[in-house]
């Protein structure tokens, strides 16, 4: 659904860098079923981590966490 920009209260009051993501919709039966599986949750967490690491690299900051969690 693309990137949206708005003044979300949950982000405005954060005291650390933050991002708000919409992963799936529970009203979608297929997505709701996928959310109940460990495999799908692992795919989501891997994709989020990879995105954060790529963004961090784009900012030329040294990564504080690696893809293997160390």
PDB file of N, CA, C and O in Angstrom:
ATOM      1  N   UNK A   1       0.817  -1.193   0.000  1.00  0.00           N
ATOM      2  CA  UNK A   1       0.000   0.000   0.000  1.00  0.00           C
ATOM      3  C   UNK A   1       0.864   1.262   0.000  1.00  0.00           C
ATOM      4  O   UNK A   1       0.345   2.378  -0.011  1.00  0.00           O
ATOM      5  N   UNK A   2       2.173   1.077   0.012  1.00  0.00           N
ATOM      6  CA  UNK A   2       3.066   2.213  -0.110  1.00  0.00           C
ATOM      7  C   UNK A   2       3.403   2.883   1.203  1.00  0.00           C
ATOM      8  O   UNK A   2       2.900   2.518   2.266  1.00  0.00           O
ATOM      9  N   UNK A   3       4.269   3.874   1.099  1.00  0.00           N
ATOM     10  CA  UNK A   3       4.708   4.641   2.263  1.00  0.00           C
ATOM     11  C   UNK A   3       3.737   5.787   2.492  1.00  0.00           C
ATOM     12  O   UNK A   3       3.411   6.534   1.570  1.00  0.00           O
ATOM     13  N   UNK A   4       3.289   5.914   3.704  1.00  0.00           N
ATOM     14  CA  UNK A   4       2.393   7.010   4.086  1.00  0.00           C
ATOM     15  C   UNK A   4       3.128   7.907   5.075  1.00  0.00           C
ATOM     16  O   UNK A   4       3.897   7.427   5.908  1.00  0.00           O
ATOM     17  N   UNK A   5       2.891   9.181   4.980  1.00  0.00           N
ATOM     18  CA  UNK A   5       3.486  10.119   5.924  1.00  0.00           C
ATOM     19  C   UNK A   5       2.358  10.842   6.643  1.00  0.00           C
ATOM     20  O   UNK A   5       1.434  11.371   6.025  1.00  0.00           O
ATOM     21  N   UNK A   6       2.461  10.850   7.960  1.00  0.00           N
ATOM     22  CA  UNK A   6       1.469  11.533   8.779  1.00  0.00           C
ATOM     23  C   UNK A   6       2.042  11.707  10.173  1.00  0.00           C
ATOM     24  O   UNK A   6       3.069  11.116  10.507  1.00  0.00           O
ATOM     25  N   UNK A   7       1.397  12.496  10.965  1.00  0.00           N
ATOM     26  CA  UNK A   7       1.843  12.728  12.343  1.00  0.00           C
ATOM     27  C   UNK A   7       1.151  11.745  13.276  1.00  0.00           C
ATOM     28  O   UNK A   7       0.252  12.111  14.034  1.00  0.00           O
ATOM     29  N   UNK A   8       1.588  10.484  13.206  1.00  0.00           N
ATOM     30  CA  UNK A   8       1.021   9.456  14.062  1.00  0.00           C
ATOM     31  C   UNK A   8       1.470   9.687  15.496  1.00  0.00           C
ATOM     32  O   UNK A   8       2.666   9.812  15.758  1.00  0.00           O
ATOM     33  N   UNK A   9       0.536   9.745  16.413  1.00  0.00           N
ATOM     34  CA  UNK A   9       0.840  10.026  17.807  1.00  0.00           C
ATOM     35  C   UNK A   9       1.836   9.023  18.383  1.00  0.00           C
ATOM     36  O   UNK A   9       2.727   9.406  19.141  1.00  0.00           O
ATOM     37  N   UNK A  10       1.699   7.763  18.037  1.00  0.00           N
ATOM     38  CA  UNK A  10       2.587   6.729  18.557  1.00  0.00           C
ATOM     39  C   UNK A  10       4.041   6.998  18.157  1.00  0.00           C
ATOM     40  O   UNK A  10       4.957   6.611  18.883  1.00  0.00           O
ATOM     41  N   UNK A  11       4.261   7.642  17.034  1.00  0.00           N
ATOM     42  CA  UNK A  11       5.614   7.978  16.605  1.00  0.00           C
ATOM     43  C   UNK A  11       6.080   9.311  17.172  1.00  0.00           C
ATOM     44  O   UNK A  11       7.258   9.475  17.491  1.00  0.00           O
ATOM     45  N   UNK A  12       5.173  10.252  17.297  1.00  0.00           N
ATOM     46  CA  UNK A  12       5.534  11.570  17.812  1.00  0.00           C
ATOM     47  C   UNK A  12       6.008  11.522  19.251  1.00  0.00           C
ATOM     48  O   UNK A  12       6.892  12.287  19.636  1.00  0.00           O
ATOM     49  N   UNK A  13       5.440  10.640  20.049  1.00  0.00           N
ATOM     50  CA  UNK A  13       5.787  10.565  21.461  1.00  0.00           C
ATOM     51  C   UNK A  13       6.899   9.571  21.762  1.00  0.00           C
ATOM     52  O   UNK A  13       7.274   9.398  22.922  1.00  0.00           O
ATOM     53  N   UNK A  14       7.429   8.918  20.743  1.00  0.00           N
ATOM     54  CA  UNK A  14       8.511   7.960  20.951  1.00  0.00           C
ATOM     55  C   UNK A  14       9.771   8.694  21.386  1.00  0.00           C
ATOM     56  O   UNK A  14      10.077   9.771  20.876  1.00  0.00           O
ATOM     57  N   UNK A  15      10.489   8.114  22.319  1.00  0.00           N
ATOM     58  CA  UNK A  15      11.730   8.723  22.811  1.00  0.00           C
ATOM     59  C   UNK A  15      12.964   8.124  22.153  1.00  0.00           C
ATOM     60  O   UNK A  15      14.090   8.394  22.569  1.00  0.00           O
ATOM     61  N   UNK A  16      12.747   7.302  21.114  1.00  0.00           N
ATOM     62  CA  UNK A  16      13.848   6.689  20.382  1.00  0.00           C
ATOM     63  C   UNK A  16      13.449   6.619  18.908  1.00  0.00           C
ATOM     64  O   UNK A  16      12.272   6.778  18.585  1.00  0.00           O
ATOM     65  N   UNK A  17      14.406   6.383  18.013  1.00  0.00           N
ATOM     66  CA  UNK A  17      14.018   6.222  16.604  1.00  0.00           C
ATOM     67  C   UNK A  17      12.965   5.120  16.480  1.00  0.00           C
ATOM     68  O   UNK A  17      13.062   4.085  17.138  1.00  0.00           O
ATOM     69  N   UNK A  18      11.971   5.346  15.641  1.00  0.00           N
ATOM     70  CA  UNK A  18      10.880   4.376  15.543  1.00  0.00           C
ATOM     71  C   UNK A  18      10.272   4.369  14.150  1.00  0.00           C
ATOM     72  O   UNK A  18      10.438   5.302  13.364  1.00  0.00           O
ATOM     73  N   UNK A  19       9.571   3.297  13.880  1.00  0.00           N
ATOM     74  CA  UNK A  19       8.864   3.138  12.619  1.00  0.00           C
ATOM     75  C   UNK A  19       7.562   2.404  12.912  1.00  0.00           C
ATOM     76  O   UNK A  19       7.511   1.550  13.797  1.00  0.00           O
ATOM     77  N   UNK A  20       6.533   2.732  12.185  1.00  0.00           N
ATOM     78  CA  UNK A  20       5.239   2.079  12.329  1.00  0.00           C
ATOM     79  C   UNK A  20       4.992   1.277  11.056  1.00  0.00           C
ATOM     80  O   UNK A  20       5.046   1.826   9.955  1.00  0.00           O
ATOM     81  N   UNK A  21       4.724  -0.004  11.201  1.00  0.00           N
ATOM     82  CA  UNK A  21       4.494  -0.842  10.027  1.00  0.00           C
ATOM     83  C   UNK A  21       3.139  -1.528  10.108  1.00  0.00           C
ATOM     84  O   UNK A  21       2.659  -1.860  11.192  1.00  0.00           O
ATOM     85  N   UNK A  22       2.539  -1.732   8.963  1.00  0.00           N
ATOM     86  CA  UNK A  22       1.350  -2.570   8.848  1.00  0.00           C
ATOM     87  C   UNK A  22       1.807  -3.812   8.101  1.00  0.00           C
ATOM     88  O   UNK A  22       2.221  -3.732   6.944  1.00  0.00           O
ATOM     89  N   UNK A  23       1.732  -4.939   8.753  1.00  0.00           N
ATOM     90  CA  UNK A  23       2.277  -6.174   8.193  1.00  0.00           C
ATOM     91  C   UNK A  23       1.233  -6.941   7.401  1.00  0.00           C
ATOM     92  O   UNK A  23       1.477  -7.332   6.259  1.00  0.00           O
ATOM     93  N   UNK A  24       0.097  -7.151   7.991  1.00  0.00           N
ATOM     94  CA  UNK A  24      -0.980  -7.923   7.385  1.00  0.00           C
ATOM     95  C   UNK A  24      -2.304  -7.412   7.925  1.00  0.00           C
ATOM     96  O   UNK A  24      -2.348  -6.616   8.863  1.00  0.00           O
ATOM     97  N   UNK A  25      -3.370  -7.879   7.321  1.00  0.00           N
ATOM     98  CA  UNK A  25      -4.702  -7.473   7.761  1.00  0.00           C
ATOM     99  C   UNK A  25      -5.452  -8.689   8.287  1.00  0.00           C
ATOM    100  O   UNK A  25      -5.618  -9.674   7.567  1.00  0.00           O
ATOM    101  N   UNK A  26      -5.900  -8.633   9.520  1.00  0.00           N
ATOM    102  CA  UNK A  26      -6.634  -9.743  10.109  1.00  0.00           C
ATOM    103  C   UNK A  26      -7.972  -9.966   9.428  1.00  0.00           C
ATOM    104  O   UNK A  26      -8.546 -11.051   9.527  1.00  0.00           O
ATOM    105  N   UNK A  27      -8.474  -8.955   8.739  1.00  0.00           N
ATOM    106  CA  UNK A  27      -9.736  -9.108   8.016  1.00  0.00           C
ATOM    107  C   UNK A  27      -9.573  -9.910   6.733  1.00  0.00           C
ATOM    108  O   UNK A  27     -10.562 -10.316   6.124  1.00  0.00           O
ATOM    109  N   UNK A  28      -8.338 -10.138   6.321  1.00  0.00           N
ATOM    110  CA  UNK A  28      -8.038 -10.968   5.161  1.00  0.00           C
ATOM    111  C   UNK A  28      -7.788 -12.384   5.680  1.00  0.00           C
ATOM    112  O   UNK A  28      -6.814 -12.620   6.395  1.00  0.00           O
ATOM    113  N   UNK A  29      -8.655 -13.317   5.324  1.00  0.00           N
ATOM    114  CA  UNK A  29      -8.571 -14.676   5.866  1.00  0.00           C
ATOM    115  C   UNK A  29      -7.224 -15.335   5.603  1.00  0.00           C
ATOM    116  O   UNK A  29      -6.683 -16.005   6.482  1.00  0.00           O
ATOM    117  N   UNK A  30      -6.684 -15.155   4.420  1.00  0.00           N
ATOM    118  CA  UNK A  30      -5.392 -15.766   4.084  1.00  0.00           C
ATOM    119  C   UNK A  30      -4.281 -15.186   4.951  1.00  0.00           C
ATOM    120  O   UNK A  30      -3.458 -15.925   5.492  1.00  0.00           O
ATOM    121  N   UNK A  31      -4.259 -13.863   5.081  1.00  0.00           N
ATOM    122  CA  UNK A  31      -3.231 -13.229   5.894  1.00  0.00           C
ATOM    123  C   UNK A  31      -3.394 -13.587   7.369  1.00  0.00           C
ATOM    124  O   UNK A  31      -2.403 -13.809   8.065  1.00  0.00           O
ATOM    125  N   UNK A  32      -4.616 -13.642   7.842  1.00  0.00           N
ATOM    126  CA  UNK A  32      -4.860 -14.023   9.236  1.00  0.00           C
ATOM    127  C   UNK A  32      -4.326 -15.426   9.510  1.00  0.00           C
ATOM    128  O   UNK A  32      -3.733 -15.670  10.561  1.00  0.00           O
ATOM    129  N   UNK A  33      -4.531 -16.343   8.576  1.00  0.00           N
ATOM    130  CA  UNK A  33      -4.028 -17.709   8.746  1.00  0.00           C
ATOM    131  C   UNK A  33      -2.502 -17.725   8.739  1.00  0.00           C
ATOM    132  O   UNK A  33      -1.883 -18.430   9.537  1.00  0.00           O
ATOM    133  N   UNK A  34      -1.902 -16.958   7.849  1.00  0.00           N
ATOM    134  CA  UNK A  34      -0.438 -16.895   7.797  1.00  0.00           C
ATOM    135  C   UNK A  34       0.148 -16.359   9.096  1.00  0.00           C
ATOM    136  O   UNK A  34       1.197 -16.824   9.542  1.00  0.00           O
ATOM    137  N   UNK A  35      -0.520 -15.388   9.705  1.00  0.00           N
ATOM    138  CA  UNK A  35      -0.017 -14.793  10.943  1.00  0.00           C
ATOM    139  C   UNK A  35       0.021 -15.780  12.098  1.00  0.00           C
ATOM    140  O   UNK A  35       0.658 -15.511  13.116  1.00  0.00           O
ATOM    141  N   UNK A  36      -0.635 -16.892  11.960  1.00  0.00           N
ATOM    142  CA  UNK A  36      -0.620 -17.895  13.024  1.00  0.00           C
ATOM    143  C   UNK A  36       0.509 -18.910  12.852  1.00  0.00           C
ATOM    144  O   UNK A  36       0.616 -19.857  13.632  1.00  0.00           O
ATOM    145  N   UNK A  37       1.355 -18.719  11.833  1.00  0.00           N
ATOM    146  CA  UNK A  37       2.448 -19.663  11.597  1.00  0.00           C
ATOM    147  C   UNK A  37       3.796 -19.041  11.959  1.00  0.00           C
ATOM    148  O   UNK A  37       4.044 -17.866  11.691  1.00  0.00           O
ATOM    149  N   UNK A  38       4.653 -19.845  12.567  1.00  0.00           N
ATOM    150  CA  UNK A  38       5.990 -19.375  12.922  1.00  0.00           C
ATOM    151  C   UNK A  38       6.799 -19.009  11.687  1.00  0.00           C
ATOM    152  O   UNK A  38       7.579 -18.057  11.714  1.00  0.00           O
ATOM    153  N   UNK A  39       6.620 -19.758  10.606  1.00  0.00           N
ATOM    154  CA  UNK A  39       7.375 -19.494   9.376  1.00  0.00           C
ATOM    155  C   UNK A  39       7.092 -18.076   8.847  1.00  0.00           C
ATOM    156  O   UNK A  39       8.017 -17.352   8.480  1.00  0.00           O
ATOM    157  N   UNK A  40       5.830 -17.694   8.814  1.00  0.00           N
ATOM    158  CA  UNK A  40       5.458 -16.363   8.326  1.00  0.00           C
ATOM    159  C   UNK A  40       5.973 -15.277   9.265  1.00  0.00           C
ATOM    160  O   UNK A  40       6.464 -14.241   8.815  1.00  0.00           O
ATOM    161  N   UNK A  41       5.859 -15.515  10.560  1.00  0.00           N
ATOM    162  CA  UNK A  41       6.363 -14.532  11.528  1.00  0.00           C
ATOM    163  C   UNK A  41       7.874 -14.374  11.403  1.00  0.00           C
ATOM    164  O   UNK A  41       8.395 -13.267  11.543  1.00  0.00           O
ATOM    165  N   UNK A  42       8.581 -15.471  11.142  1.00  0.00           N
ATOM    166  CA  UNK A  42      10.025 -15.389  10.909  1.00  0.00           C
ATOM    167  C   UNK A  42      10.333 -14.594   9.649  1.00  0.00           C
ATOM    168  O   UNK A  42      11.276 -13.803   9.631  1.00  0.00           O
ATOM    169  N   UNK A  43       9.548 -14.796   8.595  1.00  0.00           N
ATOM    170  CA  UNK A  43       9.746 -14.039   7.348  1.00  0.00           C
ATOM    171  C   UNK A  43       9.546 -12.551   7.598  1.00  0.00           C
ATOM    172  O   UNK A  43      10.301 -11.725   7.084  1.00  0.00           O
ATOM    173  N   UNK A  44       8.538 -12.209   8.379  1.00  0.00           N
ATOM    174  CA  UNK A  44       8.271 -10.807   8.696  1.00  0.00           C
ATOM    175  C   UNK A  44       9.437 -10.207   9.473  1.00  0.00           C
ATOM    176  O   UNK A  44       9.934  -9.136   9.125  1.00  0.00           O
ATOM    177  N   UNK A  45       9.872 -10.897  10.525  1.00  0.00           N
ATOM    178  CA  UNK A  45      10.958 -10.351  11.339  1.00  0.00           C
ATOM    179  C   UNK A  45      12.257 -10.245  10.543  1.00  0.00           C
ATOM    180  O   UNK A  45      13.000  -9.277  10.704  1.00  0.00           O
ATOM    181  N   UNK A  46      12.537 -11.222   9.693  1.00  0.00           N
ATOM    182  CA  UNK A  46      13.735 -11.150   8.843  1.00  0.00           C
ATOM    183  C   UNK A  46      13.666  -9.963   7.888  1.00  0.00           C
ATOM    184  O   UNK A  46      14.655  -9.254   7.705  1.00  0.00           O
ATOM    185  N   UNK A  47      12.512  -9.746   7.285  1.00  0.00           N
ATOM    186  CA  UNK A  47      12.350  -8.624   6.349  1.00  0.00           C
ATOM    187  C   UNK A  47      12.486  -7.285   7.064  1.00  0.00           C
ATOM    188  O   UNK A  47      13.102  -6.359   6.536  1.00  0.00           O
ATOM    189  N   UNK A  48      11.916  -7.179   8.258  1.00  0.00           N
ATOM    190  CA  UNK A  48      12.042  -5.932   9.020  1.00  0.00           C
ATOM    191  C   UNK A  48      13.492  -5.673   9.408  1.00  0.00           C
ATOM    192  O   UNK A  48      13.978  -4.550   9.278  1.00  0.00           O
ATOM    193  N   UNK A  49      14.184  -6.702   9.884  1.00  0.00           N
ATOM    194  CA  UNK A  49      15.588  -6.542  10.247  1.00  0.00           C
ATOM    195  C   UNK A  49      16.411  -6.135   9.034  1.00  0.00           C
ATOM    196  O   UNK A  49      17.225  -5.215   9.121  1.00  0.00           O
ATOM    197  N   UNK A  50      16.212  -6.800   7.915  1.00  0.00           N
ATOM    198  CA  UNK A  50      16.966  -6.472   6.701  1.00  0.00           C
ATOM    199  C   UNK A  50      16.713  -5.025   6.277  1.00  0.00           C
ATOM    200  O   UNK A  50      17.642  -4.328   5.870  1.00  0.00           O
ATOM    201  N   UNK A  51      15.478  -4.577   6.371  1.00  0.00           N
ATOM    202  CA  UNK A  51      15.143  -3.202   6.008  1.00  0.00           C
ATOM    203  C   UNK A  51      15.836  -2.200   6.910  1.00  0.00           C
ATOM    204  O   UNK A  51      16.342  -1.181   6.441  1.00  0.00           O
ATOM    205  N   UNK A  52      15.862  -2.487   8.201  1.00  0.00           N
ATOM    206  CA  UNK A  52      16.532  -1.592   9.151  1.00  0.00           C
ATOM    207  C   UNK A  52      18.019  -1.543   8.875  1.00  0.00           C
ATOM    208  O   UNK A  52      18.612  -0.464   8.875  1.00  0.00           O
ATOM    209  N   UNK A  53      18.635  -2.697   8.637  1.00  0.00           N
ATOM    210  CA  UNK A  53      20.070  -2.732   8.348  1.00  0.00           C
ATOM    211  C   UNK A  53      20.404  -1.988   7.057  1.00  0.00           C
ATOM    212  O   UNK A  53      21.413  -1.285   6.993  1.00  0.00           O
ATOM    213  N   UNK A  54      19.573  -2.133   6.035  1.00  0.00           N
ATOM    214  CA  UNK A  54      19.805  -1.414   4.778  1.00  0.00           C
ATOM    215  C   UNK A  54      19.654   0.086   4.966  1.00  0.00           C
ATOM    216  O   UNK A  54      20.430   0.860   4.405  1.00  0.00           O
ATOM    217  N   UNK A  55      18.670   0.504   5.744  1.00  0.00           N
ATOM    218  CA  UNK A  55      18.485   1.931   6.021  1.00  0.00           C
ATOM    219  C   UNK A  55      19.679   2.467   6.800  1.00  0.00           C
ATOM    220  O   UNK A  55      20.192   3.548   6.508  1.00  0.00           O
ATOM    221  N   UNK A  56      20.110   1.705   7.787  1.00  0.00           N
ATOM    222  CA  UNK A  56      21.251   2.115   8.587  1.00  0.00           C
ATOM    223  C   UNK A  56      22.496   2.253   7.721  1.00  0.00           C
ATOM    224  O   UNK A  56      23.264   3.203   7.877  1.00  0.00           O
ATOM    225  N   UNK A  57      22.694   1.319   6.819  1.00  0.00           N
ATOM    226  CA  UNK A  57      23.841   1.378   5.919  1.00  0.00           C
ATOM    227  C   UNK A  57      23.731   2.599   4.999  1.00  0.00           C
ATOM    228  O   UNK A  57      24.739   3.243   4.709  1.00  0.00           O
ATOM    229  N   UNK A  58      22.538   2.917   4.546  1.00  0.00           N
ATOM    230  CA  UNK A  58      22.339   4.080   3.678  1.00  0.00           C
ATOM    231  C   UNK A  58      22.693   5.372   4.401  1.00  0.00           C
ATOM    232  O   UNK A  58      23.091   6.350   3.768  1.00  0.00           O
ATOM    233  N   UNK A  59      22.553   5.380   5.704  1.00  0.00           N
ATOM    234  CA  UNK A  59      22.912   6.552   6.499  1.00  0.00           C
ATOM    235  C   UNK A  59      24.401   6.578   6.835  1.00  0.00           C
ATOM    236  O   UNK A  59      24.885   7.522   7.460  1.00  0.00           O
ATOM    237  N   UNK A  60      25.125   5.535   6.417  1.00  0.00           N
ATOM    238  CA  UNK A  60      26.554   5.378   6.684  1.00  0.00           C
ATOM    239  C   UNK A  60      26.848   5.286   8.177  1.00  0.00           C
ATOM    240  O   UNK A  60      27.883   5.761   8.646  1.00  0.00           O
ATOM    241  N   UNK A  61      25.937   4.675   8.911  1.00  0.00           N
ATOM    242  CA  UNK A  61      26.155   4.438  10.328  1.00  0.00           C
ATOM    243  C   UNK A  61      26.613   3.007  10.526  1.00  0.00           C
ATOM    244  O   UNK A  61      26.139   2.113   9.825  1.00  0.00           O
ATOM    245  N   UNK A  62      27.525   2.761  11.465  1.00  0.00           N
ATOM    246  CA  UNK A  62      27.912   1.363  11.709  1.00  0.00           C
ATOM    247  C   UNK A  62      26.745   0.597  12.320  1.00  0.00           C
ATOM    248  O   UNK A  62      26.114   1.088  13.256  1.00  0.00           O
ATOM    249  N   UNK A  63      26.445  -0.599  11.809  1.00  0.00           N
ATOM    250  CA  UNK A  63      25.311  -1.358  12.353  1.00  0.00           C
ATOM    251  C   UNK A  63      25.564  -1.772  13.797  1.00  0.00           C
ATOM    252  O   UNK A  63      26.676  -2.153  14.161  1.00  0.00           O
ATOM    253  N   UNK A  64      24.515  -1.691  14.613  1.00  0.00           N
ATOM    254  CA  UNK A  64      24.618  -2.104  16.021  1.00  0.00           C
ATOM    255  C   UNK A  64      24.147  -3.532  16.213  1.00  0.00           C
ATOM    256  O   UNK A  64      24.409  -4.140  17.251  1.00  0.00           O
ATOM    257  N   UNK A  65      23.460  -4.068  15.232  1.00  0.00           N
ATOM    258  CA  UNK A  65      22.983  -5.445  15.314  1.00  0.00           C
ATOM    259  C   UNK A  65      23.217  -6.088  13.956  1.00  0.00           C
ATOM    260  O   UNK A  65      23.042  -5.448  12.919  1.00  0.00           O
ATOM    261  N   UNK A  66      23.605  -7.329  13.965  1.00  0.00           N
ATOM    262  CA  UNK A  66      23.825  -8.030  12.707  1.00  0.00           C
ATOM    263  C   UNK A  66      22.641  -8.927  12.382  1.00  0.00           C
ATOM    264  O   UNK A  66      21.767  -9.148  13.220  1.00  0.00           O
ATOM    265  N   UNK A  67      22.620  -9.427  11.193  1.00  0.00           N
ATOM    266  CA  UNK A  67      21.514 -10.284  10.762  1.00  0.00           C
ATOM    267  C   UNK A  67      21.439 -11.570  11.584  1.00  0.00           C
ATOM    268  O   UNK A  67      20.375 -12.181  11.685  1.00  0.00           O
ATOM    269  N   UNK A  68      22.574 -11.986  12.174  1.00  0.00           N
ATOM    270  CA  UNK A  68      22.551 -13.208  12.984  1.00  0.00           C
ATOM    271  C   UNK A  68      22.272 -12.914  14.463  1.00  0.00           C
ATOM    272  O   UNK A  68      22.323 -13.820  15.295  1.00  0.00           O
ATOM    273  N   UNK A  69      21.976 -11.646  14.791  1.00  0.00           N
ATOM    274  CA  UNK A  69      21.594 -11.276  16.150  1.00  0.00           C
ATOM    275  C   UNK A  69      22.746 -10.937  17.070  1.00  0.00           C
ATOM    276  O   UNK A  69      22.518 -10.688  18.254  1.00  0.00           O
ATOM    277  N   UNK A  70      23.992 -10.915  16.571  1.00  0.00           N
ATOM    278  CA  UNK A  70      25.144 -10.582  17.411  1.00  0.00           C
ATOM    279  C   UNK A  70      25.567  -9.147  17.230  1.00  0.00           C
ATOM    280  O   UNK A  70      26.523  -8.700  17.863  1.00  0.00           O
TER     281      UNK A  70
END
